[in-house]
Amino acid sequence: MSNYIPLISSSLTGPLGIMHLPRLWQKVSLKATGLLHGDYPDIGGGYDSMVLGALSIEADAFRAFVSENKPSYIECENWVAQNGSLTPSGIAKLNRQITQYHHDDATRNEILRAAGLDDSAAISDAPNLNNLDDWTEFHKEVLS
């Protein structure tokens, strides 16, 4: 059985408009079925924790819901809406934090080098660097 590299971008949203939530749902869902690639945590300390913290949802509660119920994405969003703390201004603030986050120079350069780019590449924000990192790993693990 294959393990999957999550390819949903942190910059994508579902109907609630919460960036990174679709990716978090995918990672936790894959981990619950034993299909998440070993290099990826189901709930890590970066955007995963940032999103859950902004929504006032405990990581263990989210993990348990997804693991036990295997929800579709919309079912997951409905659970988040019922169990989390959601306001339009809170969602907007979280989304700004996600889009404005930048990796440190060493992390940025490591991701660019692994993709075959040098540090003159115009990519500097973390969501797009993370996309590039996922695509590089996907190519290495699946396509080459």
DSSP file (Angstrom, degrees, kcal/mol; ACC not computed):
  #  RESIDUE AA STRUCTURE BP1 BP2  ACC     N-H-->O    O-->H-N    N-H-->O    O-->H-N    TCO  KAPPA ALPHA  PHI   PSI    X-CA   Y-CA   Z-CA
    1    1 A M              0   0    0      0, 0.0     2,-0.1     0, 0.0     0, 0.0   0.000 360.0 360.0 360.0 137.5    0.0    0.0    0.0
    2    2 A S        -     0   0    0     35,-0.0     2,-0.4     1,-0.0    35,-0.0  -0.439 360.0-135.9 -81.6 153.5    1.3    3.5   -0.9
    3    3 A N        -     0   0    0     -2,-0.1     2,-0.4    33,-0.0    33,-0.2  -0.894  25.6-131.6-105.5 143.9    1.8    6.4    1.4
    4    4 A Y  B     -a   36   0A   0     31,-4.2    33,-2.6    -2,-0.4   134,-0.0  -0.779   5.0-143.3-107.1 138.1    0.6    9.7    0.2
    5    5 A I        -     0   0    0     -2,-0.4     2,-0.2    31,-0.2    31,-0.0  -0.852  36.7-117.0 -88.2 123.2    2.3   13.1    0.1
    6    6 A P        +     0   0    0      0, 0.0   132,-0.1     0, 0.0    17,-0.1  -0.449  34.1 179.5 -67.5 129.5   -0.4   15.7    0.8
    7    7 A L        +     0   0    0     -2,-0.2     2,-0.5     2,-0.1    16,-0.1   0.326  42.0 113.1-114.8   6.3   -0.8   18.0   -2.2
    8    8 A I  S    S-     0   0    0     15,-0.1     2,-0.1    14,-0.1    18,-0.0  -0.699  70.1-122.9 -77.4 127.2   -3.6   20.3   -1.0
    9    9 A S    >   -     0   0    0     -2,-0.5     3,-1.4     1,-0.1    11,-0.4  -0.355   4.4-129.1 -72.1 148.0   -2.0   23.7   -0.6
   10   10 A S  T 3  S+     0   0    0    117,-0.3    10,-0.6     1,-0.2    11,-0.1   0.710 107.7  63.6 -64.8 -20.4   -2.2   25.6    2.7
   11   11 A S  T 3  S+     0   0    0      8,-0.2    -1,-0.2   116,-0.1     2,-0.2   0.513  84.3  96.8 -85.6  -3.7   -3.5   28.6    0.8
   12   12 A L    <   -     0   0    0     -3,-1.4     8,-1.4     6,-0.0     2,-0.3  -0.571  54.6-166.6 -86.4 151.1   -6.7   26.8   -0.2
   13   13 A T        -     0   0    0     -2,-0.2     6,-0.1     6,-0.2    -4,-0.0  -0.852  12.3-140.5-127.1 164.2  -10.0   27.1    1.6
   14   14 A G    >   -     0   0    0      4,-0.3     3,-1.8    -2,-0.3     7,-0.0  -0.327  58.0 -64.3-103.3-164.5  -13.3   25.3    1.7
   15   15 A P  T 3  S+     0   0    0      0, 0.0    59,-0.0     0, 0.0    -2,-0.0   0.790 133.2  59.2 -57.6 -30.4  -16.7   27.0    2.1
   16   16 A L  T 3  S-     0   0    0      2,-0.1     3,-0.1     1,-0.1    75,-0.1   0.687 107.7-126.8 -72.4 -15.8  -16.0   28.3    5.6
   17   17 A G    <   +     0   0    0     -3,-1.8     2,-0.8     1,-0.2    78,-0.1   0.692  56.7 147.6  81.7  19.1  -13.0   30.2    4.1
   18   18 A I    >   -     0   0    0     76,-0.0     3,-1.1    77,-0.0    -4,-0.3  -0.796  43.3-135.0 -95.0 111.4  -10.4   28.9    6.5
   19   19 A M  T 3  S+     0   0    0     -2,-0.8    -6,-0.2    72,-0.2    -8,-0.2  -0.310  84.1  13.6 -61.6 146.4   -7.0   28.5    4.9
   20   20 A H  T 3> S+     0   0    0     -8,-1.4     4,-2.6   -10,-0.6    -1,-0.2   0.132  93.7 106.3  76.6 -17.5   -5.1   25.3    5.5
   21   21 A L  H <> S+     0   0    0     -3,-1.1     4,-2.7     1,-0.2     5,-0.2   0.905  77.8  52.4 -61.2 -40.8   -8.1   23.5    6.9
   22   22 A P  H  > S+     0   0    0      0, 0.0     4,-2.1     0, 0.0    -1,-0.2   0.914 111.9  46.6 -60.3 -39.4   -8.5   21.3    3.8
   23   23 A R  H  > S+     0   0    0    -14,-0.3     4,-2.7   -11,-0.3    -2,-0.2   0.912 111.7  50.6 -66.6 -42.5   -4.8   20.3    4.0
   24   24 A L  H  X S+     0   0    0     -4,-2.6     4,-2.6     2,-0.2     5,-0.3   0.931 110.3  49.8 -61.2 -46.0   -5.1   19.5    7.7
   25   25 A W  H  X S+     0   0    0     -4,-2.7     4,-2.4     1,-0.2    -1,-0.2   0.916 111.9  49.2 -57.1 -44.3   -8.2   17.4    7.1
   26   26 A Q  H  X S+     0   0    0     -4,-2.1     4,-2.7    -5,-0.2    -2,-0.2   0.933 112.2  46.9 -63.4 -45.9   -6.4   15.5    4.4
   27   27 A K  H  X S+     0   0    0     -4,-2.7     4,-2.4     2,-0.2    -2,-0.2   0.926 115.2  44.5 -64.1 -45.0   -3.3   14.8    6.5
   28   28 A V  H  X S+     0   0    0     -4,-2.6     4,-2.2    14,-0.3    -1,-0.2   0.889 114.0  51.2 -67.6 -37.8   -5.2   13.7    9.5
   29   29 A S  H  X S+     0   0    0     -4,-2.4     4,-1.0    -5,-0.3    -2,-0.2   0.922 111.5  46.9 -63.4 -44.4   -7.5   11.5    7.3
   30   30 A L  H ><>S+     0   0    0     -4,-2.7     5,-3.2     1,-0.2     6,-0.7   0.910 112.2  50.0 -64.4 -42.0   -4.5    9.9    5.6
   31   31 A K  H ><5S+     0   0    0     -4,-2.4     3,-1.4     4,-0.2    -1,-0.2   0.897 105.5  57.5 -62.9 -39.6   -2.8    9.3    9.0
   32   32 A A  H 3<5S+     0   0    0     -4,-2.2    -1,-0.2     1,-0.3    -2,-0.2   0.772 112.0  41.4 -63.4 -25.8   -5.9    7.7   10.4
   33   33 A T  T <<5S-     0   0    0     -4,-1.0    -1,-0.3    -3,-0.5    -2,-0.2   0.328 116.9-111.3-103.0   6.0   -5.9    5.2    7.5
   34   34 A G  T < 5S+     0   0    0     -3,-1.4    -3,-0.2    -4,-0.3    -2,-0.1   0.722  89.7 110.6  74.3  21.4   -2.1    4.6    7.7
   35   35 A L      < +     0   0    0     -5,-3.2   -31,-4.2    -6,-0.2     2,-0.4   0.393  37.1 113.1-111.5   2.5   -1.6    6.3    4.3
   36   36 A L  B    S-a    4   0A   0     -6,-0.7   -31,-0.2   -33,-0.2     6,-0.1  -0.621  75.7-108.3 -79.2 131.7    0.2    9.5    5.3
   37   37 A H    >   -     0   0    0    -33,-2.6     3,-2.0    -2,-0.4    -1,-0.1  -0.283  27.7-120.0 -55.5 139.8    3.8    9.7    4.0
   38   38 A G  T 3  S+     0   0    0      1,-0.3    -1,-0.1    -3,-0.0    -2,-0.1   0.661 107.8  64.3 -61.6 -20.0    6.2    9.3    6.9
   39   39 A D  T 3  S+     0   0    0      2,-0.0    -1,-0.3     1,-0.0    -2,-0.1   0.522  95.4  71.3 -81.3  -3.7    7.9   12.7    6.3
   40   40 A Y  S <  S-     0   0    0     -3,-2.0     2,-0.2   -13,-0.0     3,-0.1  -0.936  73.3-141.7-117.8 131.0    4.6   14.5    7.1
   41   41 A P        -     0   0    0      0, 0.0     3,-0.3     0, 0.0    -4,-0.1  -0.576  14.2-135.7 -81.6 153.0    3.0   14.8   10.6
   42   42 A D  S    S+     0   0    0      1,-0.3     2,-0.4    -2,-0.2   -14,-0.3   0.938 100.3  11.8 -70.9 -44.9   -0.8   14.6   10.8
   43   43 A I  S    S+     0   0    0    -16,-0.1    -1,-0.3   -15,-0.1     2,-0.1  -0.909  86.1 175.8-133.4 106.7   -0.8   17.6   13.1
   44   44 A G      > -     0   0    0     -2,-0.4     5,-0.8    -3,-0.3    -4,-0.0  -0.291  43.4 -98.0-100.9-173.7    2.4   19.5   13.4
   45   45 A G  T   5S+     0   0    0      3,-0.2    -1,-0.0     4,-0.1    -2,-0.0   0.523 100.5  61.0 -86.2  -6.8    3.5   22.6   15.2
   46   46 A G  T  >5S-     0   0    0      3,-0.1     4,-2.3     4,-0.0     3,-0.2   0.615 120.2 -15.6 -89.0-118.9    3.2   25.0   12.2
   47   47 A Y  H  >5S+     0   0    0      1,-0.2     4,-3.0     2,-0.2     5,-0.3   0.842 131.4  62.0 -58.8 -35.5    0.1   25.9   10.3
   48   48 A D  H  >5S+     0   0    0      1,-0.2     4,-2.3     2,-0.2    -1,-0.2   0.962 111.1  37.2 -55.7 -53.7   -1.8   22.8   11.7
   49   49 A S  H  ><S+     0   0    0     -5,-0.8     4,-2.7     1,-0.2    -1,-0.2   0.854 114.5  57.0 -67.8 -35.1   -1.5   24.1   15.3
   50   50 A M  H  X S+     0   0    0     -4,-2.3     4,-2.3     2,-0.2    -2,-0.2   0.926 110.2  44.2 -61.4 -45.1   -2.0   27.7   14.2
   51   51 A V  H  X S+     0   0    0     -4,-3.0     4,-1.7     2,-0.2    -2,-0.2   0.952 115.8  45.6 -66.5 -49.8   -5.4   26.8   12.6
   52   52 A L  H  <>S+     0   0    0     -4,-2.3     5,-2.6    -5,-0.3     4,-0.5   0.902 113.7  50.5 -62.1 -40.1   -6.6   24.6   15.4
   53   53 A G  H ><5S+     0   0    0     -4,-2.7     3,-1.1     1,-0.2    -1,-0.2   0.918 109.0  50.5 -62.7 -43.9   -5.5   27.2   18.0
   54   54 A A  H 3<5S+     0   0    0     -4,-2.3    -1,-0.2     1,-0.3    -2,-0.2   0.813 114.0  45.8 -63.8 -29.2   -7.3   30.0   16.1
   55   55 A L  T 3<5S-     0   0    0     -4,-1.7    30,-2.7    -5,-0.2    -1,-0.3   0.458 110.2-123.9 -91.3  -2.1  -10.4   27.9   16.1
   56   56 A S  T < 5 +     0   0    0     -3,-1.1     2,-0.5    -4,-0.5    -3,-0.2   0.895  63.8 140.9  56.7  43.7  -10.1   26.9   19.8
   57   57 A I      < -     0   0    0     -5,-2.6    -1,-0.2    -6,-0.1     2,-0.2  -0.970  52.7-125.4-116.9 128.3  -10.1   23.2   18.9
   58   58 A E     >  -     0   0    0     -2,-0.5     4,-2.3     1,-0.1     3,-0.2  -0.488  16.0-130.1 -70.3 138.5   -7.8   20.8   20.7
   59   59 A A  H  > S+     0   0    0      1,-0.2     4,-2.8     2,-0.2     5,-0.2   0.896 108.0  52.0 -56.3 -43.7   -5.6   18.7   18.4
   60   60 A D  H  > S+     0   0    0      1,-0.2     4,-2.4     2,-0.2    -1,-0.2   0.867 108.9  50.2 -64.2 -36.0   -6.6   15.5   20.1
   61   61 A A  H  > S+     0   0    0     -3,-0.2     4,-2.4     2,-0.2    -1,-0.2   0.914 113.0  45.9 -68.1 -42.5  -10.3   16.2   19.6
   62   62 A F  H  X S+     0   0    0     -4,-2.3     4,-2.5     2,-0.2     5,-0.2   0.942 114.2  48.3 -64.2 -47.2   -9.8   17.0   15.9
   63   63 A R  H  X S+     0   0    0     -4,-2.8     4,-2.8     1,-0.2     5,-0.2   0.911 112.3  49.0 -59.4 -44.4   -7.7   13.9   15.4
   64   64 A A  H  X S+     0   0    0     -4,-2.4     4,-2.7    -5,-0.2     5,-0.3   0.916 110.7  50.0 -64.2 -43.6  -10.2   11.7   17.3
   65   65 A F  H  X S+     0   0    0     -4,-2.4     4,-2.1     2,-0.2     5,-0.3   0.949 115.9  41.6 -59.8 -48.9  -13.2   13.1   15.3
   66   66 A V  H  X S+     0   0    0     -4,-2.5     4,-2.2     1,-0.2    -2,-0.2   0.923 117.1  47.8 -66.6 -43.8  -11.4   12.5   11.9
   67   67 A S  H  < S+     0   0    0     -4,-2.8    -2,-0.2    -5,-0.2    -1,-0.2   0.907 118.5  38.8 -64.7 -42.8  -10.0    9.1   12.9
   68   68 A E  H  < S+     0   0    0     -4,-2.7    -1,-0.2    -5,-0.2    -2,-0.2   0.812 127.7  31.1 -79.2 -30.5  -13.3    7.8   14.3
   69   69 A N  H  < S-     0   0    0     -4,-2.1    -3,-0.2    -5,-0.3    -2,-0.2   0.638  80.6-148.2-106.6 -17.2  -15.7    9.2   11.7
   70   70 A K     <  -     0   0    0     -4,-2.2    -4,-0.1    -5,-0.3    -3,-0.1   0.936  33.5-164.6  45.6  56.2  -13.7    9.4    8.5
   71   71 A P        -     0   0    0      0, 0.0    -1,-0.1     0, 0.0     2,-0.0  -0.291  20.5-115.7 -73.7 153.4  -15.6   12.5    7.5
   72   72 A S     >  -     0   0    0      1,-0.1     4,-2.1    -2,-0.0     5,-0.1  -0.291  43.3 -98.3 -66.9 170.7  -15.8   14.1    4.0
   73   73 A Y  H  > S+     0   0    0      1,-0.2     4,-2.6     2,-0.2     5,-0.2   0.930 126.4  49.6 -62.3 -42.7  -14.3   17.5    3.9
   74   74 A I  H  > S+     0   0    0      1,-0.2     4,-2.5     2,-0.2    -1,-0.2   0.892 109.4  51.7 -64.6 -38.9  -17.7   19.2    4.2
   75   75 A E  H  > S+     0   0    0      2,-0.2     4,-2.0     1,-0.2    -1,-0.2   0.886 109.9  50.7 -62.4 -37.4  -18.6   16.9    7.2
   76   76 A C  H  X S+     0   0    0     -4,-2.1     4,-2.5     2,-0.2    -2,-0.2   0.931 109.6  49.1 -64.8 -46.0  -15.3   18.0    8.8
   77   77 A E  H  X S+     0   0    0     -4,-2.6     4,-2.8     1,-0.2    -2,-0.2   0.906 109.0  53.2 -60.6 -40.9  -16.1   21.7    8.2
   78   78 A N  H  X S+     0   0    0     -4,-2.5     4,-1.8     1,-0.2    -1,-0.2   0.909 109.7  48.3 -60.8 -41.2  -19.5   21.2    9.7
   79   79 A W  H  X S+     0   0    0     -4,-2.0     4,-2.3     2,-0.2     5,-0.3   0.914 111.2  50.5 -63.7 -42.9  -17.9   19.7   12.8
   80   80 A V  H  X S+     0   0    0     -4,-2.5     4,-2.7     1,-0.2    -2,-0.2   0.918 109.6  50.7 -61.0 -43.7  -15.4   22.6   13.0
   81   81 A A  H  < S+     0   0    0     -4,-2.8    -1,-0.2     1,-0.2     5,-0.2   0.854 115.7  42.6 -63.0 -34.5  -18.3   25.1   12.8
   82   82 A Q  H  < S+     0   0    0     -4,-1.8    -1,-0.2    -5,-0.2    -2,-0.2   0.788 126.7  30.1 -81.0 -29.0  -20.1   23.3   15.6
   83   83 A N  H  < S+     0   0    0     -4,-2.3    -2,-0.2    -5,-0.1    -3,-0.2   0.564 110.1  68.1-110.3 -12.2  -17.1   22.7   17.8
   84   84 A G  S  < S-     0   0    0     -4,-2.7     2,-0.7    -5,-0.3   -28,-0.2  -0.437  82.0-106.7-105.0 178.9  -14.8   25.6   17.1
   85   85 A S        +     0   0    0    -30,-2.7     2,-0.5    -2,-0.1   -28,-0.1  -0.921  45.0 176.7-107.2 107.1  -14.8   29.3   17.6
   86   86 A L        +     0   0    0     -2,-0.7   -31,-0.1    -5,-0.2     3,-0.1  -0.951  12.2 157.5-121.4 125.5  -15.5   31.0   14.3
   87   87 A T     >  -     0   0    0     -2,-0.5     4,-2.7     1,-0.1     5,-0.3  -0.983  46.7-121.4-134.7 149.8  -15.9   34.7   13.5
   88   88 A P  H  > S+     0   0    0      0, 0.0     4,-2.3     0, 0.0     5,-0.2   0.898 116.2  48.6 -56.1 -39.5  -15.3   36.4   10.2
   89   89 A S  H  > S+     0   0    0      2,-0.2     4,-2.2     1,-0.2     5,-0.1   0.882 110.9  50.2 -70.3 -35.6  -12.7   38.6   11.7
   90   90 A G  H  > S+     0   0    0      2,-0.2     4,-2.4     1,-0.2    -1,-0.2   0.902 111.9  47.6 -66.0 -41.1  -10.9   35.7   13.4
   91   91 A I  H  X S+     0   0    0     -4,-2.7     4,-2.7     2,-0.2   -72,-0.2   0.916 111.9  50.2 -65.2 -43.2  -10.9   33.8   10.1
   92   92 A A  H  X S+     0   0    0     -4,-2.3     4,-2.1    -5,-0.3    -2,-0.2   0.905 111.1  49.1 -62.0 -41.2   -9.5   36.8    8.2
   93   93 A K  H  X S+     0   0    0     -4,-2.2     4,-2.3     2,-0.2    -2,-0.2   0.934 112.0  48.3 -64.0 -46.0   -6.8   37.3   10.8
   94   94 A L  H  X S+     0   0    0     -4,-2.4     4,-2.2     1,-0.2    -2,-0.2   0.932 111.1  50.4 -59.1 -47.0   -5.8   33.6   10.6
   95   95 A N  H  X S+     0   0    0     -4,-2.7     4,-2.5     1,-0.2    -1,-0.2   0.875 109.6  50.9 -61.7 -38.1   -5.7   33.7    6.8
   96   96 A R  H  X S+     0   0    0     -4,-2.1     4,-2.2     2,-0.2    -1,-0.2   0.918 108.8  51.9 -63.5 -42.7   -3.5   36.9    6.9
   97   97 A Q  H  X S+     0   0    0     -4,-2.3     4,-0.6     1,-0.2    -2,-0.2   0.893 111.5  47.5 -60.9 -39.6   -1.1   35.1    9.3
   98   98 A I  H >< S+     0   0    0     -4,-2.2     3,-0.8     1,-0.2    -2,-0.2   0.946 115.4  42.8 -67.2 -48.7   -0.9   32.1    7.0
   99   99 A T  H 3< S+     0   0    0     -4,-2.5    -2,-0.2     1,-0.2    -1,-0.2   0.782 116.4  48.2 -71.9 -25.3   -0.3   34.2    3.8
  100  100 A Q  H 3< S+     0   0    0     -4,-2.2    -1,-0.2    -5,-0.2     2,-0.2   0.479  84.9 110.7 -94.8  -1.2    2.2   36.6    5.5
  101  101 A Y    <<  -     0   0    0     -3,-0.8    25,-2.6    -4,-0.6     2,-0.4  -0.528  47.7-168.3 -75.5 138.3    4.3   33.9    7.1
  102  102 A H  B     -B  125   0B   0     23,-0.2    23,-0.2    -2,-0.2     3,-0.1  -0.984  18.2-125.8-126.9 138.5    7.8   33.5    5.7
  103  103 A H        -     0   0    0     21,-0.5     2,-0.0    -2,-0.4    23,-0.0  -0.352  39.4 -93.9 -71.0 160.1   10.3   30.7    6.4
  104  104 A D     >  -     0   0    0      1,-0.1     4,-2.6    -2,-0.1     5,-0.2  -0.317  42.4-101.9 -68.4 163.5   13.8   31.6    7.7
  105  105 A D  H  > S+     0   0    0      1,-0.2     4,-2.9     2,-0.2     5,-0.2   0.856 120.3  54.2 -59.3 -38.6   16.4   31.9    5.0
  106  106 A A  H  > S+     0   0    0      2,-0.2     4,-2.1     1,-0.2    -1,-0.2   0.928 112.0  43.8 -64.2 -43.9   18.0   28.5    5.6
  107  107 A T  H  > S+     0   0    0      2,-0.2     4,-2.4     1,-0.2     5,-0.2   0.929 114.3  50.6 -65.3 -45.3   14.6   26.7    5.2
  108  108 A R  H  X S+     0   0    0     -4,-2.6     4,-2.4     1,-0.2    -2,-0.2   0.936 112.5  46.0 -57.2 -48.6   13.8   28.8    2.1
  109  109 A N  H  X S+     0   0    0     -4,-2.9     4,-2.8     1,-0.2    -1,-0.2   0.867 110.3  53.7 -65.9 -36.3   17.1   28.0    0.5
  110  110 A E  H  X S+     0   0    0     -4,-2.1     4,-2.3    -5,-0.2    -1,-0.2   0.926 111.1  45.9 -62.7 -44.9   16.9   24.3    1.4
  111  111 A I  H  X S+     0   0    0     -4,-2.4     4,-1.4     2,-0.2    -2,-0.2   0.923 114.4  47.9 -64.6 -44.5   13.4   24.1   -0.3
  112  112 A L  H  <>S+     0   0    0     -4,-2.4     5,-3.1    -5,-0.2     4,-0.4   0.926 112.2  48.8 -63.4 -45.1   14.6   26.0   -3.4
  113  113 A R  H ><5S+     0   0    0     -4,-2.8     3,-1.4     1,-0.2    -1,-0.2   0.911 108.2  53.6 -61.4 -43.1   17.8   23.9   -3.8
  114  114 A A  H 3<5S+     0   0    0     -4,-2.3    -1,-0.2     1,-0.3    -2,-0.2   0.823 110.1  48.8 -61.9 -30.0   15.9   20.7   -3.5
  115  115 A A  T 3<5S-     0   0    0     -4,-1.4    -1,-0.3    -3,-0.3    -2,-0.2   0.496 123.4-105.3 -87.0  -4.2   13.6   21.9   -6.3
  116  116 A G  T < 5S+     0   0    0     -3,-1.4     2,-0.3    -4,-0.4    -3,-0.2   0.717  81.7 120.4  87.4  22.2   16.6   22.9   -8.5
  117  117 A L      < -     0   0    0     -5,-3.1    -1,-0.3    -6,-0.2     2,-0.2  -0.796  54.5-132.9-113.8 158.9   16.2   26.6   -8.0
  118  118 A D    >   -     0   0    0     -2,-0.3     3,-1.9    -3,-0.1    -3,-0.0  -0.532  38.5 -91.6-102.5 178.5   18.7   29.1   -6.5
  119  119 A D  T 3  S+     0   0    0      1,-0.3   -10,-0.0    -2,-0.2    -1,-0.0   0.472 115.2  76.8 -73.4   2.1   18.0   31.8   -4.0
  120  120 A S  T 3   +     0   0    0      2,-0.0    -1,-0.3     0, 0.0    -3,-0.0   0.548  67.1 118.3 -83.7  -6.5   17.2   34.3   -6.7
  121  121 A A  S <  S-     0   0    0     -3,-1.9    -9,-0.0     1,-0.1    -4,-0.0  -0.318  71.4-129.8 -60.1 142.5   13.8   32.7   -7.2
  122  122 A A  S    S+     0   0    0      2,-0.0     2,-0.5     0, 0.0    -1,-0.1   0.520  74.6 110.4 -75.4  -4.9   11.0   35.1   -6.4
  123  123 A I        +     0   0    0      1,-0.2   -11,-0.1     5,-0.1    -2,-0.1  -0.585  26.9 141.1 -76.2 122.6    9.2   32.7   -4.1
  124  124 A S        +     0   0    0     -2,-0.5   -21,-0.5   -22,-0.0     2,-0.2   0.570  36.4  94.2-133.9 -21.8    9.4   33.8   -0.5
  125  125 A D  B  > S-B  102   0B   0    -23,-0.2     4,-2.1     1,-0.1   -23,-0.2  -0.508  73.5-125.7 -81.3 148.0    6.1   33.2    1.2
  126  126 A A  H  > S+     0   0    0    -25,-2.6     4,-3.0     1,-0.2     5,-0.2   0.868 103.6  57.5 -62.1 -41.8    5.7   30.0    3.2
  127  127 A P  H  > S+     0   0    0      0, 0.0     4,-1.9     0, 0.0  -117,-0.3   0.930 113.0  40.3 -57.7 -43.3    2.6   28.7    1.5
  128  128 A N  H  > S+     0   0    0      2,-0.2     4,-2.2     1,-0.2    -2,-0.2   0.852 114.9  51.4 -75.4 -33.2    4.2   28.7   -1.9
  129  129 A L  H  X S+     0   0    0     -4,-2.1     4,-2.4     2,-0.2    -1,-0.2   0.908 110.2  50.4 -65.1 -40.5    7.5   27.4   -0.7
  130  130 A N  H  X S+     0   0    0     -4,-3.0     4,-2.6     2,-0.2    -2,-0.2   0.890 108.5  52.4 -64.5 -38.3    5.6   24.6    1.0
  131  131 A N  H  X S+     0   0    0     -4,-1.9     4,-2.7    -5,-0.2     5,-0.2   0.949 110.2  48.2 -58.6 -48.4    3.8   23.8   -2.3
  132  132 A L  H  X S+     0   0    0     -4,-2.2     4,-2.3     1,-0.2    -2,-0.2   0.894 110.8  51.2 -60.1 -41.2    7.1   23.7   -4.1
  133  133 A D  H  X S+     0   0    0     -4,-2.4     4,-2.4     2,-0.2    -1,-0.2   0.921 111.0  47.8 -62.7 -45.2    8.5   21.3   -1.3
  134  134 A D  H  X S+     0   0    0     -4,-2.6     4,-2.8     1,-0.2    -2,-0.2   0.923 112.5  48.6 -61.5 -44.8    5.4   19.0   -1.7
  135  135 A W  H  X S+     0   0    0     -4,-2.7     4,-2.4     2,-0.2    -1,-0.2   0.882 111.1  50.7 -65.3 -37.9    5.7   18.9   -5.5
  136  136 A T  H  X S+     0   0    0     -4,-2.3     4,-2.5    -5,-0.2    -1,-0.2   0.936 113.3  44.9 -64.0 -46.6    9.5   18.2   -5.3
  137  137 A E  H  X S+     0   0    0     -4,-2.4     4,-3.0     2,-0.2     5,-0.3   0.896 112.1  52.5 -64.7 -40.2    8.9   15.3   -2.8
  138  138 A F  H  X>S+     0   0    0     -4,-2.8     4,-2.7     2,-0.2     5,-1.1   0.926 111.1  47.1 -60.7 -44.6    6.0   14.0   -4.9
  139  139 A H  I  X>S+     0   0    0     -4,-2.4     5,-2.3     3,-0.2     4,-0.6   0.941 115.8  45.0 -61.8 -47.3    8.2   14.0   -8.0
  140  140 A K  I  <5S+     0   0    0     -4,-2.5    -2,-0.2     3,-0.2    -1,-0.2   0.919 122.2  35.6 -63.5 -45.4   11.0   12.3   -6.1
  141  141 A E  I  <5S+     0   0    0     -4,-3.0    -2,-0.2    -5,-0.2    -1,-0.2   0.817 133.6  18.4 -81.8 -32.8    8.8    9.7   -4.4
  142  142 A V  I  <5S+     0   0    0     -4,-2.7    -3,-0.2    -5,-0.3    -2,-0.1   0.823 126.6  35.4-110.8 -42.1    6.2    8.9   -7.1
  143  143 A L  I  <<       0   0    0     -5,-1.1    -3,-0.2    -4,-0.6    -4,-0.1   0.778 360.0 360.0 -94.4 -27.5    7.3   10.0  -10.5
  144  144 A S      <       0   0    0     -5,-2.3    -1,-0.2    -6,-0.2    -4,-0.1   0.497 360.0 360.0 -92.5 360.0   11.1    9.4  -10.7
